[in-house]
Amino acid sequence: MSVDKKLLFGVDDSDFSRQALAAAGELQKNSPNLKITIFHGAGDPNFPFMTKMLKQIPDELEKCHQLLSLEEKSILKKAKEALTESGFDPKRVTTIFEQGCNDPSKSMMKLAGSQDFETVAVARWGARSVSRQFIGSVTCRLANMADTPAVWIMDPRIRSHDVLVTLVAAPVSRRVMEYTLRYFAHLKESRFTFFHVIPPPPPQILDYGHIRNKEDFEERQEKTRRWLEEKTDEVTQIADAGRQRLIKAGIPEQNITLKLKPQEQGIARDILKEHETGNYGIILIGRKGSKNIREFGFGSKASKLFYTARTLITCIIK
């Protein structure tokens, strides 16, 4: 029996946010055991200022507070309507409204921790985004929080449901693969591409400065070959296991591809090139690769993809 999957989706009062939620509903409506909780947080109005400016009596201010609260709650109602109109089962939808919420990203993370949400999701832009050239502030803060579970950054203008799964020779790729199988294996018509950019060997492997003769050169060549073989074998094993499980889930074998490519412009840029030329709508990447630097919310490659990739979902996995 499948374990329930829980998605926490934060919305504001913007058409873009509702469209993003509807896109998530359309994508996941046939995903078994998945439930969506819609969250909206509203800050408290400045009532002392309103009292001074409007000279209203306390009873009138309370009525004003109630009206504002109803207005904020209507945002959730409209969001739920958009979600159910996408075909997502309303019985699998709940809503949470938080008054006095001055930082929706922190509130969502608190909820995710207390109610065991595996995934939090937001639109790429919010109602207060200054320009569609930049990531929304709540979206940016949420993605950069160190303890965030999987994060979906949604852009509903992208319609492709084809999936690009980025892999590296590190434990995070096993989590990326497990997440892919758990949340996207129901997409029977989609293409799944497991993509690995083969980085150049580290300096200590090459170390051409210490080559003195033909034997030294051949030894370095053999070390380089073994290093590359070891790294690609690890990725290939992860991809092969994922392939078999996707086939078992009903994905046609011809829709599943493994691509191993030597680094050309840089790992992130090579992934972006594959993403753009392949017309993928869903991209999955680990929050951090092999360099687990604690000072940063996520690694440099995930950061570049987060800010640059134009996808229906950019999924960053812890």
PANU-172642 format. One line per 10 residues: number of its first residue (from 1); their letters; for each residue x, y, z of C-alpha. Coordinates in Angstrom, 3 decimals. Example, Ala and Ser with C-alpha at 12.3 -4.5 7.8 and 13.67 -1.06 7.14 Angstrom:
2
1 = AS = 12.300,-4.500,7.800; 13.670,-1.060,7.140;
***
This chain:
318
1 = MSVDKKLLFG = 0.000,0.000,0.000; 1.394,3.380,-1.037; 2.202,5.935,1.624; 0.429,9.267,1.307; 2.355,12.070,-0.380; 1.812,15.549,1.047; 2.354,18.774,-0.882; 2.124,22.221,0.747; 1.422,24.924,-1.848; 1.710,28.593,-0.864;
11 = VDDSDFSRQA = -0.496,31.088,-2.702; -1.156,34.814,-2.773; -3.860,36.885,-4.461; -2.416,36.764,-7.970; -3.632,35.055,-11.111; -0.127,33.700,-11.665; -0.161,31.952,-8.293; -3.542,30.339,-8.991; -2.400,29.296,-12.461; 0.691,27.689,-10.926;
21 = LAAAGELQKN = -1.466,25.799,-8.431; -3.799,24.648,-11.209; -0.789,23.436,-13.214; 0.359,21.392,-10.210; -3.140,19.944,-9.904; -3.266,18.998,-13.575; 0.142,17.354,-13.302; -0.675,15.408,-10.123; -4.389,14.636,-10.508; -3.620,11.022,-11.432;
31 = SPNLKITIFH = -0.899,10.585,-8.827; -2.149,8.053,-6.261; -2.206,8.990,-2.578; -1.146,12.602,-3.136; -2.790,15.312,-1.047; -2.405,19.073,-1.495; -2.697,21.634,1.292; -3.087,25.230,0.125; -1.514,27.820,2.431; -2.070,31.561,2.558;
41 = GAGDPNFPFM = -0.578,33.880,5.158; -1.679,37.479,5.742; 0.019,40.106,7.857; -1.966,42.110,10.399; -3.014,45.595,9.275; -1.690,48.588,11.183; -4.769,49.280,13.310; -3.216,51.978,15.531; -2.398,53.895,12.371; -5.915,53.312,11.030;
51 = TKMLKQIPDE = -7.400,54.560,14.310; -5.370,57.724,14.141; -6.092,58.407,10.496; -9.728,57.354,10.306; -10.714,58.213,13.910; -12.836,55.093,14.071; -14.179,53.650,17.282; -12.936,50.207,18.432; -16.131,48.416,17.353; -15.783,49.690,13.814;
61 = LEKCHQLLSL = -12.141,48.705,13.747; -13.068,45.180,14.770; -15.583,45.018,11.935; -12.903,46.239,9.600; -10.567,43.498,10.907; -13.231,40.848,10.265; -13.862,42.105,6.734; -10.160,42.032,5.940; -9.895,38.510,7.351; -12.798,37.365,5.163;
71 = EEKSILKKAK = -11.174,38.952,2.150; -7.905,37.129,2.835; -9.732,33.827,3.339; -11.449,34.319,-0.020; -7.992,34.015,-1.572; -7.909,30.405,-0.392; -11.398,29.798,-1.742; -10.428,31.055,-5.205; -7.217,29.021,-5.089; -9.078,25.831,-4.195;
81 = EALTESGFDP = -11.529,26.437,-7.036; -8.631,26.822,-9.476; -7.099,23.581,-8.214; -10.279,21.521,-8.429; -11.108,22.934,-11.872; -7.819,21.427,-13.049; -9.285,17.982,-12.331; -7.670,17.434,-8.955; -9.966,15.620,-6.514; -11.378,18.163,-3.988;
91 = KRVTTIFEQG = -11.436,15.400,-1.356; -7.639,15.477,-1.444; -7.454,19.237,-0.824; -7.230,21.112,2.492; -6.548,24.778,3.220; -4.680,26.660,5.938; -5.006,30.391,6.618; -2.580,32.173,8.925; -3.344,35.671,10.177; -0.421,37.755,11.392;
101 = CNDPSKSMMK = 1.940,36.066,8.954; 4.793,38.449,8.196; 7.056,35.871,6.541; 5.174,33.216,4.515; 8.395,31.311,3.785; 9.093,30.776,7.505; 5.463,29.878,8.172; 5.501,27.296,5.385; 8.692,25.765,6.694; 7.256,25.563,10.203;
111 = LAGSQDFETV = 4.183,23.800,8.829; 6.297,21.465,6.715; 8.235,20.418,9.809; 5.258,20.028,12.129; 2.972,18.230,9.654; 5.526,16.149,7.744; 5.172,17.688,4.295; 7.707,16.165,1.896; 7.310,18.991,-0.581; 6.596,22.714,-0.533;
121 = AVARWGARSV = 5.653,24.572,-3.697; 5.219,28.173,-4.827; 4.835,30.081,-8.074; 8.000,31.496,-9.585; 6.575,35.001,-9.127; 4.142,36.448,-6.624; 1.723,39.350,-6.498; 4.444,41.676,-5.214; 7.184,40.711,-7.678; 8.553,43.929,-9.127;
131 = SRQFIGSVTC = 9.392,42.316,-12.450; 8.977,38.961,-14.141; 12.727,39.104,-14.724; 13.398,38.247,-11.085; 12.406,35.449,-8.722; 9.759,36.428,-6.174; 11.150,37.264,-2.731; 9.162,34.575,-0.874; 10.179,32.005,-3.492; 13.831,32.958,-3.152;
141 = RLANMADTPA = 13.824,32.805,0.658; 12.012,29.485,0.687; 14.436,27.823,-1.711; 17.473,29.089,0.177; 16.420,27.860,3.610; 18.896,25.177,4.652; 16.329,22.783,6.159; 13.789,23.024,3.356; 12.352,19.706,2.103; 11.884,19.302,-1.647;
151 = VWIMDPRIRS = 10.867,22.615,-3.251; 8.867,23.090,-6.438; 9.244,26.386,-8.272; 6.275,26.562,-10.658; 5.931,28.460,-13.935; 2.504,27.589,-15.392; 3.317,29.068,-18.798; 5.414,25.963,-19.555; 3.228,23.086,-20.680; 5.694,20.226,-21.243;
161 = HDVLVTLVAA = 5.518,17.288,-18.821; 8.770,15.699,-20.012; 11.216,15.064,-17.168; 14.948,15.811,-16.944; 16.555,14.068,-13.954; 20.053,15.390,-13.253; 22.450,12.936,-11.641; 25.911,13.189,-10.110; 28.238,10.592,-8.628; 27.129,11.329,-5.058;
171 = PVSRRVMEYT = 24.520,10.004,-2.571; 22.142,12.901,-3.331; 21.405,11.337,-6.732; 19.825,8.307,-5.085; 17.447,10.665,-3.272; 16.748,12.503,-6.537; 15.898,9.203,-8.211; 13.665,8.038,-5.367; 11.816,11.345,-5.448; 11.386,11.126,-9.221;
181 = LRYFAHLKES = 9.835,7.677,-8.894; 7.596,8.722,-6.023; 6.164,11.906,-7.538; 6.387,11.543,-11.318; 6.194,7.835,-12.229; 2.472,8.232,-12.947; 3.239,10.365,-16.036; 2.840,7.515,-18.521; 3.156,9.707,-21.636; 6.210,11.680,-20.523;
191 = RFTFFHVIPP = 9.836,11.295,-21.596; 12.297,10.640,-18.772; 15.943,11.528,-19.349; 18.598,10.709,-16.751; 21.354,13.212,-17.449; 24.901,13.276,-16.118; 27.621,15.755,-17.043; 30.986,14.011,-16.651; 33.337,16.476,-14.945; 37.051,16.564,-15.707;
201 = PPPQILDYGH = 39.234,14.550,-13.312; 40.550,16.500,-10.313; 44.136,17.846,-10.413; 45.458,15.139,-8.098; 44.395,12.509,-10.634; 45.883,14.269,-13.645; 49.020,15.709,-12.021; 50.822,16.020,-15.344; 53.493,18.184,-13.693; 55.156,15.062,-12.269;
211 = IRNKEDFEER = 55.377,13.155,-15.535; 59.006,12.337,-16.320; 58.735,9.578,-18.899; 56.362,7.464,-20.968; 55.598,5.146,-18.042; 54.510,8.094,-15.844; 52.245,9.340,-18.624; 50.635,5.934,-19.129; 50.120,5.594,-15.376; 48.284,8.940,-15.293;
221 = QEKTRRWLEE = 46.177,7.898,-18.253; 45.212,4.679,-16.494; 44.335,6.528,-13.259; 42.181,8.948,-15.253; 40.411,6.074,-17.023; 39.694,4.279,-13.727; 38.443,7.481,-12.081; 36.049,8.244,-14.956; 34.852,4.632,-15.036; 34.181,4.632,-11.301;
231 = KTDEVTQIAD = 32.159,7.869,-11.427; 30.112,6.948,-14.492; 29.456,3.431,-13.142; 27.889,4.902,-10.004; 25.551,7.104,-12.047; 24.749,4.275,-14.464; 23.757,1.958,-11.608; 21.381,4.586,-10.199; 19.881,5.217,-13.647; 19.490,1.516,-14.464;
241 = AGRQRLIKAG = 17.648,0.880,-11.191; 15.418,3.877,-11.876; 14.745,2.697,-15.424; 13.533,-0.707,-14.247; 11.212,0.819,-11.664; 9.769,3.286,-14.195; 9.106,0.457,-16.626; 7.419,-1.501,-13.829; 5.272,1.596,-13.120; 4.074,1.610,-16.730;
251 = IPEQNITLKL = 6.433,4.036,-18.467; 7.275,2.757,-21.982; 10.929,1.691,-22.172; 11.486,3.820,-25.268; 10.536,6.909,-23.235; 13.488,6.447,-20.855; 16.991,7.597,-21.799; 20.358,7.844,-20.053; 22.702,10.548,-21.340; 26.317,10.770,-20.170;
261 = KPQEQGIARD = 28.151,13.767,-21.626; 31.635,15.162,-20.920; 31.614,18.670,-19.485; 31.807,21.375,-22.140; 30.854,24.834,-20.835; 30.321,23.925,-17.190; 28.000,21.480,-15.440; 25.109,23.900,-14.836; 25.349,25.414,-18.319; 25.526,21.976,-19.926;
271 = ILKEHETGNY = 22.381,20.942,-18.009; 20.631,24.127,-19.141; 21.611,23.410,-22.749; 20.110,19.912,-22.517; 17.012,21.348,-20.844; 16.487,23.943,-23.562; 17.182,21.705,-26.557; 15.135,18.841,-25.133; 12.054,20.947,-24.298; 11.723,19.503,-20.783;
281 = GIILIGRKGS = 9.060,20.919,-18.477; 10.216,19.264,-15.258; 13.794,19.343,-14.000; 14.994,17.647,-10.818; 18.281,18.411,-9.130; 19.827,17.752,-5.738; 20.120,20.705,-3.395; 23.843,20.005,-3.057; 26.136,17.743,-5.025; 29.325,16.198,-3.751;
291 = KNIREFGFGS = 30.480,19.427,-2.092; 28.194,19.655,0.919; 29.083,23.199,2.006; 27.092,24.035,5.130; 27.298,27.809,4.737; 25.011,27.822,1.698; 21.343,26.883,1.384; 22.059,24.979,-1.810; 24.960,24.306,-4.125; 26.159,26.447,-7.008;
301 = KASKLFYTAR = 24.699,24.215,-9.735; 21.257,24.067,-8.102; 21.403,27.835,-7.600; 22.175,28.503,-11.268; 19.338,26.252,-12.404; 16.957,27.784,-9.860; 17.522,31.293,-11.186; 17.867,30.446,-14.881; 15.824,27.409,-15.930; 12.384,28.114,-17.410;
311 = TLITCIIK = 10.351,25.039,-16.503; 6.895,24.067,-15.355; 8.653,22.732,-12.247; 12.185,23.249,-11.058; 12.385,20.670,-8.280; 15.205,21.036,-5.739; 15.659,17.966,-3.543; 17.389,17.836,-0.179;
***
